[in-house]
Amino acid sequence: MSRTVQAFAVLASSWPGIRGVMRASYERRFLAHDSTMENLYRGVYDSFAEAQASIPPARVQGYDNAASAAFYRERTRRVFLNDYPMMWWLSRMFEAGSASVFDLGGHIGIAYYAYQRYLRYPDRIRWQVMDVPAVMQAGAEWAQKNDNLRRLSFTSRRDDASGTDILFAAGSLQYLDYTLADMLRGLERLPGHLLLNSVPIHMNTSYFTVQNTGASYCPYRVTAEREFLDSLKALGYVMRDRWENTDRRCDIPFYPSHSLDRYFGFYFSREQ
């Protein structure tokens, strides 16, 4: 599409009658979307509950279902460009003596399997994944055949993150109905390190949208940069590194000021 046509489309979408037709057309496309090769986004909402209420009741929601639990098997065997900062910091932490990882929303243990092809894990490593029941069941079944050393485990308890060396979250914070800071405040002992990847950050505003993964519909959190950083700083965490992932986007039709052209990764550690 040429820039002239794009400009006209943006202008036309501001005309009340045309805008209504375009919104209705996109809603039909959004609800009919069933390809897992592309994520679609719809709407801007003030809360998780409001975003969730906008999803038709008959539609499958979230990752706690067989179709979503079957995602990402190929990612257990490969890494992507934005994985390298995570692997670099993990290797440094392991060399410094860290050995326990709490993988928040780690699916079937994607990073655990993929990263061990390139990193030397400590002999006493304890890698624990927290996810929804359907995903953890699939992960336990996958581990029976693929985790010969039995170093991966699963939990449904946030409290199991208490006192771990590393809290790891890669592309999962946006699906939670609570913030990372909320979770950390509920722990008896805070993790020493936070290693976070593929976090959708907006420079000014916090909001929710709805994502269609092709298999289900998910309320999807985007957090304002200052809110995100300040919430962790208040808990004593210092940002040690930050990187951008320009391969990830969140395009929300009719909301250009809320769309994202990149995601972010972070490494935080507790002040000494």
C-alpha positions as CSV (number, residue, x, y, z in Angstrom):
1,M,0.0,0.0,0.0
2,S,1.4,3.4,-1.0
3,R,1.9,6.2,1.5
4,T,-0.8,8.2,-0.3
5,V,-3.3,5.4,0.1
6,Q,-2.3,4.8,3.7
7,A,-2.8,8.5,4.5
8,F,-6.2,8.5,2.8
9,A,-7.2,5.4,4.8
10,V,-6.2,7.1,8.1
11,L,-8.1,10.2,7.1
12,A,-11.2,8.2,6.0
13,S,-11.2,6.3,9.3
14,S,-11.8,9.6,11.1
15,W,-15.1,10.2,9.3
16,P,-17.9,9.0,11.6
17,G,-19.8,6.9,9.0
18,I,-16.7,5.4,7.5
19,R,-15.1,4.7,10.9
20,G,-18.2,2.7,12.0
21,V,-18.1,0.6,8.9
22,M,-14.3,0.0,9.2
23,R,-14.6,-0.9,12.9
24,A,-17.4,-3.4,12.2
25,S,-15.4,-4.9,9.4
26,Y,-12.3,-5.3,11.6
27,E,-14.4,-6.8,14.4
28,R,-15.6,-9.5,12.1
29,R,-12.0,-10.2,10.9
30,F,-10.8,-10.2,14.5
31,L,-13.4,-12.7,15.7
32,A,-12.9,-14.9,12.7
33,H,-9.1,-15.0,12.9
34,D,-7.8,-18.5,13.5
35,S,-4.2,-18.4,12.3
36,T,-1.5,-19.0,14.9
37,M,1.0,-17.4,12.6
38,E,-0.2,-13.9,13.5
39,N,-1.6,-12.2,16.6
40,L,-4.4,-9.6,16.2
41,Y,-5.3,-6.9,18.7
42,R,-8.5,-5.1,19.3
43,G,-9.6,-2.2,21.5
44,V,-8.1,-0.2,24.5
45,Y,-9.5,-0.8,28.0
46,D,-8.8,0.5,31.5
47,S,-8.7,-2.8,33.2
48,F,-8.1,-6.6,32.8
49,A,-11.8,-7.2,33.7
50,E,-13.0,-4.7,31.1
51,A,-10.9,-6.2,28.4
52,Q,-12.1,-9.7,29.4
53,A,-15.7,-8.6,29.4
54,S,-15.4,-7.5,25.8
55,I,-14.7,-11.0,24.6
56,P,-17.8,-12.9,23.5
57,P,-18.7,-15.5,26.2
58,A,-18.6,-18.4,23.8
59,R,-15.0,-17.8,22.8
60,V,-12.1,-19.6,24.3
61,Q,-10.0,-17.4,26.6
62,G,-6.5,-17.5,27.8
63,Y,-3.9,-20.3,27.6
64,D,-5.7,-22.9,29.9
65,N,-6.8,-25.0,27.0
66,A,-5.4,-27.8,24.8
67,A,-4.8,-25.7,21.7
68,S,-2.8,-23.1,23.5
69,A,-0.9,-25.7,25.5
70,A,0.3,-27.2,22.2
71,F,2.1,-24.0,21.2
72,Y,5.8,-23.4,21.0
73,R,7.3,-26.9,20.7
74,E,9.7,-25.7,18.0
75,R,11.0,-23.0,20.4
76,T,12.4,-25.6,22.7
77,R,15.0,-26.3,20.0
78,R,16.0,-22.8,18.9
79,V,16.7,-19.3,20.2
80,F,15.9,-15.9,18.7
81,L,17.9,-12.6,18.5
82,N,16.2,-11.2,21.6
83,D,17.1,-14.3,23.6
84,Y,20.8,-13.5,23.6
85,P,20.7,-10.8,26.3
86,M,18.8,-13.2,28.5
87,M,21.3,-16.0,27.9
88,W,24.2,-13.7,28.5
89,W,22.9,-12.5,31.9
90,L,21.9,-16.0,32.9
91,S,25.4,-17.3,32.2
92,R,26.8,-14.5,34.4
93,M,24.4,-15.3,37.2
94,F,25.2,-19.0,37.0
95,E,28.9,-18.3,37.1
96,A,28.3,-16.1,40.2
97,G,26.6,-19.0,42.0
98,S,22.9,-18.6,41.2
99,A,21.1,-21.9,40.7
100,S,17.4,-21.5,41.2
101,V,15.1,-20.1,38.5
102,F,11.4,-19.3,38.9
103,D,10.1,-19.1,35.3
104,L,6.8,-17.1,35.5
105,G,4.6,-18.1,32.5
106,G,7.3,-20.3,31.0
107,H,4.9,-22.5,29.2
108,I,6.3,-26.0,28.9
109,G,9.8,-24.8,29.9
110,I,10.6,-23.3,26.5
111,A,13.7,-21.3,27.7
112,Y,14.9,-24.1,29.9
113,Y,15.2,-26.5,26.9
114,A,16.4,-23.9,24.3
115,Y,19.0,-22.2,26.5
116,Q,20.7,-25.4,27.7
117,R,22.0,-26.0,24.2
118,Y,24.2,-22.9,24.6
119,L,24.7,-22.5,28.4
120,R,26.3,-24.7,31.0
121,Y,23.7,-25.0,33.7
122,P,24.8,-25.5,37.3
123,D,24.8,-29.1,38.5
124,R,22.4,-28.1,41.2
125,I,20.1,-26.0,39.1
126,R,16.4,-25.9,40.0
127,W,14.3,-24.5,37.2
128,Q,10.6,-24.2,38.2
129,V,7.8,-23.0,35.8
130,M,4.5,-21.5,36.9
131,D,1.8,-21.5,34.3
132,V,-1.9,-22.4,33.8
133,P,-3.0,-26.0,34.5
134,A,-3.4,-27.2,30.9
135,V,0.1,-25.9,30.0
136,M,1.8,-27.3,33.0
137,Q,0.2,-30.7,32.3
138,A,1.5,-30.6,28.8
139,G,4.9,-29.5,30.2
140,A,5.1,-32.4,32.6
141,E,4.3,-34.8,29.8
142,W,6.9,-33.2,27.5
143,A,9.5,-33.4,30.3
144,Q,9.0,-37.2,30.7
145,K,10.5,-37.6,27.3
146,N,12.8,-34.6,27.0
147,D,14.2,-33.7,30.4
148,N,16.4,-36.6,31.1
149,L,18.2,-35.0,34.1
150,R,14.8,-34.1,35.7
151,R,15.9,-30.6,36.6
152,L,12.6,-29.0,35.5
153,S,9.5,-28.8,37.7
154,F,6.1,-27.0,37.6
155,T,4.1,-25.2,40.3
156,S,0.8,-23.3,40.6
157,R,2.0,-21.3,43.6
158,R,3.3,-17.8,43.2
159,D,4.8,-18.1,46.7
160,D,7.3,-20.6,45.3
161,A,9.2,-17.7,43.8
162,S,10.1,-16.5,47.3
163,G,13.8,-16.5,47.9
164,T,14.8,-17.8,44.4
165,D,17.9,-16.5,42.8
166,I,16.3,-15.5,39.5
167,L,12.8,-14.6,38.6
168,F,12.6,-15.2,34.8
169,A,9.7,-14.0,32.7
170,A,9.8,-14.0,28.9
171,G,6.7,-12.7,27.1
172,S,4.4,-13.6,30.0
173,L,3.8,-10.4,32.1
174,Q,1.2,-9.0,29.7
175,Y,-1.2,-12.0,30.3
176,L,-1.4,-11.7,34.0
177,D,-4.3,-10.1,35.9
178,Y,-1.8,-8.8,38.4
179,T,1.4,-6.8,38.0
180,L,4.9,-8.2,38.6
181,A,5.3,-5.7,41.5
182,D,2.0,-7.0,43.0
183,M,3.3,-10.5,42.9
184,L,6.7,-9.5,44.4
185,R,5.1,-7.6,47.3
186,G,3.3,-10.8,48.3
187,L,6.5,-12.8,48.7
188,E,8.2,-13.4,52.0
189,R,11.6,-13.0,50.4
190,L,12.3,-11.2,47.1
191,P,14.2,-12.9,44.3
192,G,17.8,-11.6,43.9
193,H,17.5,-11.0,40.2
194,L,14.7,-10.2,37.7
195,L,15.3,-11.2,34.1
196,L,12.5,-10.0,31.9
197,N,12.0,-10.2,28.1
198,S,9.4,-9.2,25.5
199,V,7.7,-6.8,27.8
200,P,5.1,-4.4,26.1
201,I,6.0,-1.0,27.4
202,H,4.3,2.3,26.4
203,M,6.2,5.5,27.0
204,N,3.3,7.3,28.7
205,T,0.2,5.2,29.3
206,S,-0.9,1.9,30.9
207,Y,-3.9,0.1,29.4
208,F,-5.2,-3.3,28.2
209,T,-6.1,-4.5,24.8
210,V,-7.4,-7.9,23.6
211,Q,-5.2,-10.3,21.7
212,N,-6.4,-13.1,19.4
213,T,-3.6,-15.7,19.2
214,G,-5.5,-17.8,16.6
215,A,-6.4,-20.3,19.3
216,S,-7.9,-18.1,22.0
217,Y,-8.6,-14.5,23.1
218,C,-6.5,-12.9,25.9
219,P,-6.7,-9.7,27.9
220,Y,-3.3,-8.1,27.3
221,R,-1.5,-5.7,29.5
222,V,0.6,-2.8,28.3
223,T,2.4,-0.8,31.1
224,A,3.6,2.8,31.1
225,E,7.4,3.0,31.3
226,R,7.6,5.1,34.4
227,E,5.0,3.1,36.3
228,F,6.8,-0.2,35.5
229,L,10.2,1.1,36.5
230,D,9.1,2.9,39.6
231,S,7.1,-0.1,40.9
232,L,10.3,-2.2,40.9
233,K,12.5,0.6,42.2
234,A,10.1,0.9,45.2
235,L,10.9,-2.8,46.0
236,G,14.7,-2.1,46.0
237,Y,15.5,-3.2,42.5
238,V,18.0,-1.4,40.3
239,M,17.9,-1.7,36.5
240,R,21.2,-3.1,35.3
241,D,20.4,-3.5,31.6
242,R,17.7,-2.8,29.1
243,W,17.3,-3.8,25.4
244,E,14.8,-3.5,22.6
245,N,13.1,-6.1,20.5
246,T,12.1,-4.5,17.3
247,D,10.8,-7.8,15.9
248,R,7.8,-7.6,18.1
249,R,4.9,-5.2,17.5
250,C,1.4,-4.5,18.9
251,D,-0.7,-2.9,16.3
252,I,-4.1,-1.9,17.5
253,P,-6.3,-0.7,14.7
254,F,-8.0,2.7,15.3
255,Y,-5.6,3.4,18.2
256,P,-2.3,4.4,16.6
257,S,-1.1,6.3,19.8
258,H,-1.5,3.0,21.8
259,S,0.2,0.8,19.3
260,L,3.8,-0.4,19.9
261,D,6.6,-0.7,17.4
262,R,8.9,-2.6,19.8
263,Y,9.0,-4.5,23.0
264,F,11.6,-4.3,25.8
265,G,13.8,-6.6,27.9
266,F,15.2,-5.8,31.3
267,Y,17.6,-7.0,33.9
268,F,17.1,-5.8,37.5
269,S,18.9,-6.9,40.7
270,R,18.4,-5.9,44.3
271,E,20.5,-3.1,45.8
272,Q,23.3,-4.4,47.9
